[in-house]
């Protein structure tokens, strides 16, 4: 049976690919789960419409992420921490702490998209990347000060 993929599949291929698979695999697995359409003229038109909608959705998400990145570039966070000898922290500043500080500033940012290259373990000023979108990275300046 010939099918057209709606979603990327590891073994079959990319979105929009025309693939030949066994009838049972297509009818019992791929089509019910929405991974593929049976190949026909109507399904190719439906797939093209889905691609257009997905493209519009991605463009909208990217524009929102770019706007948020501009707002985050203006933000400077101050995080107070306990300090020992040689101005080294007890523990480290985590992405959760940065996310909480951003939440206090009015930004709802998930800790998983905050990219700390290495744990912050000393006083100072650190630039922190926030991956808002695949192509958009915001930067936040984090000041770690003595408590």
C-alpha positions as CSV (number, residue, x, y, z in Angstrom):
1,X,0.0,0.0,0.0
2,X,1.3,3.5,-0.8
3,X,1.0,6.1,1.9
4,X,2.0,9.7,2.4
5,X,3.7,10.5,5.8
6,X,2.1,13.2,7.9
7,X,4.8,13.1,10.6
8,X,8.5,12.3,10.5
9,X,9.1,8.6,11.1
10,X,12.5,7.2,12.0
11,X,12.5,4.3,9.6
12,X,10.1,5.5,6.9
13,X,11.2,9.0,6.2
14,X,10.3,12.7,6.3
15,X,7.0,14.5,6.3
16,X,5.4,14.4,2.8
17,X,7.3,11.3,1.6
18,X,5.5,8.8,-0.6
19,X,6.3,5.3,0.9
20,X,5.3,1.8,0.1
21,X,4.5,-0.3,3.2
22,X,2.6,-3.5,3.9
23,X,-1.2,-3.1,4.0
24,X,-1.6,-4.3,7.6
25,X,1.1,-2.0,8.9
26,X,-0.6,1.0,7.2
27,X,-4.2,0.2,8.2
28,X,-3.5,-1.0,11.7
29,X,-0.7,1.3,12.9
30,X,0.3,4.2,10.7
31,X,-3.2,5.5,9.6
32,X,-5.0,5.2,13.0
33,X,-2.2,7.0,14.8
34,X,-2.2,9.8,12.3
35,X,1.3,9.2,11.1
36,X,0.3,8.6,7.5
37,X,-2.5,9.0,4.9
38,X,-3.4,6.5,2.1
39,X,-1.8,7.9,-1.1
40,X,-4.6,9.6,-3.1
41,X,-5.1,13.0,-4.7
42,X,-7.3,14.2,-1.8
43,X,-4.8,13.2,0.8
44,X,-1.9,15.1,-1.0
45,X,-4.0,18.3,-0.9
46,X,-4.8,17.7,2.8
47,X,-1.1,17.2,3.5
48,X,-0.2,20.4,1.7
49,X,-2.8,22.3,3.8
50,X,-1.3,20.8,7.0
51,X,2.1,21.9,5.9
52,X,0.9,25.5,5.3
53,X,-0.8,25.6,8.7
54,X,2.3,24.2,10.4
55,X,4.4,26.8,8.7
56,X,2.1,29.6,9.9
57,X,2.2,28.2,13.4
58,X,6.0,28.0,13.5
59,X,6.3,31.6,12.1
60,X,3.9,32.9,14.8
61,X,5.9,31.1,17.5
62,X,9.1,32.5,16.2
63,X,7.8,36.0,16.2
64,X,6.6,35.7,19.8
65,X,10.0,34.2,20.7
66,X,11.9,37.1,19.0
67,X,9.7,39.6,20.9
68,X,10.4,37.8,24.2
69,X,14.1,37.7,23.4
70,X,14.2,41.5,23.0
71,X,12.4,41.9,26.4
72,X,14.8,39.4,28.1
73,X,17.9,41.3,26.8
74,X,16.8,44.3,28.9
75,X,16.5,42.2,32.1
76,X,19.2,42.0,34.7
77,X,18.6,39.6,37.5
78,X,20.2,39.8,41.0
79,X,20.4,36.5,42.9
80,X,21.7,36.6,46.5
81,X,23.7,33.6,47.7
82,X,25.6,32.6,50.8
83,X,29.4,32.8,50.3
84,X,32.3,31.1,51.9
85,X,36.1,31.7,51.6
86,X,37.5,33.1,48.4
87,X,34.0,34.3,47.5
88,X,32.9,30.8,46.4
89,X,29.2,29.9,46.9
90,X,27.8,27.3,49.2
91,X,26.3,25.2,46.4
92,X,25.5,26.6,43.0
93,X,23.1,28.9,41.2
94,X,20.8,26.6,39.2
95,X,18.5,27.1,36.3
96,X,15.5,26.7,38.7
97,X,16.8,29.7,40.7
98,X,17.1,31.8,37.5
99,X,13.6,30.7,36.4
100,X,12.2,31.7,39.8
101,X,13.9,35.1,39.5
102,X,12.5,35.6,36.0
103,X,9.0,34.7,37.3
104,X,9.3,37.5,39.9
105,X,10.1,39.8,37.0
106,X,6.9,38.7,35.3
107,X,8.4,36.2,32.7
108,X,7.1,32.7,32.8
109,X,10.2,30.7,31.6
110,X,10.6,27.0,32.0
111,X,13.9,26.0,33.7
112,X,14.6,23.4,30.9
113,X,15.2,26.1,28.3
114,X,17.6,28.0,30.4
115,X,21.1,27.0,29.2
116,X,23.8,27.2,31.8
117,X,27.1,26.2,30.2
118,X,28.5,25.4,33.6
119,X,27.1,25.8,37.2
120,X,27.6,29.2,38.7
121,X,29.7,28.8,41.8
122,X,31.2,32.2,42.4
123,X,30.2,35.8,42.8
124,X,30.0,37.9,39.6
125,X,28.1,38.8,36.5
126,X,27.1,35.9,34.1
127,X,25.4,36.0,30.7
128,X,22.8,33.2,30.6
129,X,21.2,32.0,27.4
130,X,17.5,31.1,27.2
131,X,16.5,29.0,24.2
132,X,13.1,30.4,23.3
133,X,12.8,28.8,19.9
134,X,15.0,26.7,17.6
135,X,16.4,29.8,16.0
136,X,15.9,32.4,18.8
137,X,18.1,32.6,21.9
138,X,17.5,35.3,24.5
139,X,20.2,36.5,26.8
140,X,19.8,37.4,30.5
141,X,22.4,39.0,32.7
142,X,22.6,37.4,36.1
143,X,24.3,39.2,39.0
144,X,25.3,36.8,41.8
145,X,25.9,38.9,45.0
146,X,26.8,38.3,48.6
147,X,23.7,37.6,50.8
